[in-house]
Amino acid sequence: MQTKWWRSGFFYVLLLIVVGALILARVMSGPGPVPIDKIGPFIEKVKEQQIDTIQQDGDTLIALKDGEAKYTTGFIGSTEELRQLLESGGVDPGIVASVVGGIDWGAIGLTVILPIVLLGALFYFLFFRAARGAGTQAFNFSKSRARLTLDKRPDVTFADVAGTDEAKEEVQEVVEFLRSPQKFQALGGRIPRGVLLVGPPGTGKTLLAKAIAGEARVPFYSISGSEFVEMFVGVGAARVRDLFEQAKRNAPCLIFIDEIDAVGRHRGAGLGGGHDEREQTLNQILAEMDGFDTNTNVIVVAATNRPDILDPALLRPGRFDRHIVIDLPDIKGRKAILEVHAKGKPMAKEVDLEIVAKETSGFSGADLANLINEGAILAARRNRKDITLKELEDATDRTIAGPEKKSRIISPKEKEIIAYHESGHALTAKMLPNADPVHKVSIVARGMLGGWTRFLPAEDRHLWTKSQFDDRLTVSLGGRVAEEINFGETTTGAQNDLEQATKLARKMVTEYGMSEKLGPRTFGQRQELVFLGREISEQRDYSDKIAQEIDEEVHNIIQRAYNTAKKILTANKEKLNQLAGELMAHETLDEPELDKIFEGLAPQPTPT
């Protein structure tokens, strides 16, 4: 938006300089020269005392005789004007000997003109540049920090969003309303005033909001929830008002508020501490969203991964009417996301993105984008012209476990222990019918891991059975059992395995009702962070006696899994030794190499 000329800071600076110059000219010009009747007494004294010299010192005349000052008088005018007055009074004008003073234009410039210029520049920078700038500049706190995108050629469309087909269908109505609102208004329909995108971090909530604006070809305001709140009271509410006023002027348009939980927390809940400024900002958002006219084509889209802490007034119909959950993508969605990010990159012909999608269970869209980028970096580091499946698999390992640490010095004894530990995991998984197939085993350290075994699930799971949990526990304990069988003692390498096994066994008893002894019920009421899986607190609703029985049942489940792993590895000790030997020789074994070692083995029913 172009600034009007009368609002320009330069206009006011120029105005100050002109006014200052006019005042200066008026001061310097004075009231004009003194007329003859005012200077007459001075001329008479000059005649009487036969003054031989007159000097002009600024606005004063000095009469001298024989070099001695006799008397003075005031005079405002030029030397030429003084000579004319003397001549008209009958005095020789030649006695005006010299001009001692006069107007000191240099001093006037330093003391009058320069301060005016500096003062004008100061006003310009303080008031006008600050008003146009961003950030926390003076006199601009109440202005919205929202970034406006007006480009009619969108960078992001629905074609760039993959893995969220259901969510795209939901927001398609928003796009149609922004394009042709009359279609809905003719039938008395009202589009949702607010759309709340809910999902784990990295699933593409912001990307989907950009795609909505791109498809609708409308102005797009984007702002973070934290940008509303400042240290000054009332600033957040003022910014909300300014944002919605701008949006209404540019309607139809879209407002996107990212991380709205920063300002939309439940009022009076005590979670996150009290904050009057934040609550005032939230109240203003509620008022603005509920104050929309029926024909105002402004839609608010917000994103959060913490819907459990949002204020109920924010979620009610009339504000955020529609809640769209964007969850982690399934295998089909992961493949589609990989294809989007692989577009334009030189992929080798043998690359099968479906295999990569199977290997990346639990990855978000941001993780998959990073995986493709890491694969390209690895290919460039290896001086390749294209990206092969090897680079993508290495990038997957790097994303899951961290970078390789080939420089870590490991003694032969530790290397052997790690090889048997990972072999125990792989062999128990091979022999159990409900365990995931082993895809890769390595004893090369990555991140905090000394070695690692990666599995390749045949399909995405949303439901787990008790037998699957039992086999998973057995695989987790297979590494510790392998150490015990081969070396007669255990090491600290199984610490993480034991921790994960204990957590899973306790969930089987207390949350999933999979205990035959305690029956189908849950124990304890837990408060967790939605989409983050972190437990805040637990309220016990059982006695100490039941708590002891829970501990005993957890112990029994883990012990059964431990005994199962011990039976499997003892019966197949020859294969365990062979697999460990291959690992010490090659450090990393892929699925085809593992199939050769496991040739002749088939999953057996789980021993009881």
Salt bridges, closest charged atoms under 4 A:
GLU68 OE1 - LYS70 NZ 3.96
ASP151 OD1 - ARG153 NE 3.88
GLU170 OE1 - ARG322 NH1 3.81
GLU173 OE1 - ARG322 NH1 3.05
GLU176 OE1 - LYS183 NZ 3.87
GLU215 OE1 - ARG179 NH2 3.52
GLU227 OE2 - ARG147 NH2 3.20
GLU230 OE2 - ARG239 NH2 2.97
ASP290 OD1 - ARG193 NH1 3.76
ASP290 OD2 - ARG316 NH2 3.08
ASP290 OD2 - ARG319 NH2 3.78
ASP308 OD1 - ARG306 NE 3.67
ASP311 OD2 - ARG267 NE 2.95
ASP321 OD2 - ARG190 NH2 3.67
GLU354 OE1 - LYS335 NZ 3.93
GLU359 OE2 - HIS439 NE2 2.67
GLU359 OE1 - ARG454 NH1 3.66
GLU374 OE1 - ARG398 NE 3.30
ASP386 OD1 - ARG384 NH2 3.10
GLU391 OE2 - ARG382 NH1 2.87
GLU393 OE2 - HIS439 NE2 3.58
GLU393 OE1 - LYS440 NZ 3.74
ASP394 OD2 - ARG382 NH2 2.74
ASP394 OD1 - LYS390 NZ 3.58
ASP397 OD2 - LYS440 NZ 3.04
ASP397 OD1 - ARG454 NH2 2.51
GLU404 OE1 - LYS406 NZ 3.45
GLU404 OE2 - ARG446 NH2 3.15
ASP436 OD1 - ARG461 NH2 2.76
ASP460 OD1 - ARG334 NH2 3.12
ASP470 OD2 - LYS466 NZ 3.25
GLU483 OE2 - HIS421 ND1 2.63
GLU484 OE2 - LYS566 NZ 3.64
ASP497 OD2 - HIS421 NE2 2.99
ASP497 OD2 - HIS425 NE2 3.12
GLU499 OE2 - LYS503 NZ 3.60
GLU511 OE2 - ARG526 NE 3.66
GLU535 OE1 - ARG526 NE 3.76
GLU538 OE2 - ARG526 NH2 3.51
ASP544 OD1 - ARG540 NH2 3.05
ASP551 OD1 - ARG506 NH2 2.75
GLU552 OE1 - LYS517 NZ 3.47
GLU582 OE1 - HIS586 NE2 3.28
GLU587 OE2 - LYS415 NZ 3.84
ASP590 OD1 - LYS440 NZ 3.94
GLU591 OE1 - HIS439 ND1 3.09
